[in-house]
């Protein structure tokens, strides 16, 4: 788990200038959220299949 947190922190720090530029240039919220999603997203991982379907996850979160 801590490795994942470290990875996200390093990505966030590396993207800080880009994020600041979007904010300073009054980028839209949609543009900023898309950039944040790209910064924090992970590549698909190989391994076992999902334990829960998308519908089950939605029900759990709701």
C-alpha positions in Angstrom: 0.0 0.0 0.0 2.7 2.5 0.9 4.4 1.9 -2.4 1.2 3.0 -4.1 0.9 6.1 -2.0 4.6 7.0 -2.7 3.9 6.5 -6.5 0.9 8.9 -6.4 2.8 11.4 -4.4 5.8 11.4 -6.8 3.4 11.7 -9.8 1.6 14.6 -8.1 4.8 16.4 -7.3 6.1 15.9 -10.9 2.8 17.3 -12.3 2.6 20.3 -9.9 3.9 22.8 -12.5 1.4 21.5 -15.1 -1.5 21.7 -12.6 -0.5 25.2 -11.6 -0.4 26.3 -15.2 -3.9 25.0 -15.9 -5.1 26.8 -12.8 -3.3 30.1 -13.5 -4.6 30.2 -17.0 -8.2 29.8 -15.7 -8.6 26.3 -17.2 -12.0 24.8 -16.9 -12.8 22.5 -14.0 -13.3 19.7 -16.5 -9.8 20.2 -17.9 -8.3 20.3 -14.4 -10.1 17.1 -13.3 -9.0 15.3 -16.5 -5.4 16.3 -15.8 -5.7 15.1 -12.2 -7.2 11.8 -13.3 -4.4 11.3 -15.8 -1.8 12.0 -13.1 -3.3 9.6 -10.5 -4.5 6.8 -12.8 -2.7 3.5 -12.9 -2.1 1.2 -15.8 -4.2 -2.0 -16.0 -2.7 -4.8 -14.1 -2.5 -8.4 -15.1 -3.6 -11.0 -12.7 -6.9 -12.3 -11.4 -10.2 -11.1 -12.7 -12.3 -8.6 -10.7 -14.0 -10.1 -7.7 -17.0 -7.7 -8.1 -18.8 -6.6 -11.2 -19.2 -2.9 -11.9 -22.9 -3.1 -10.8 -21.9 -4.7 -7.5 -19.3 -2.0 -6.9 -21.9 0.7 -7.5 -24.3 -1.0 -5.1 -21.5 -1.2 -2.4 -20.5 2.4 -2.8 -24.1 3.7 -2.9 
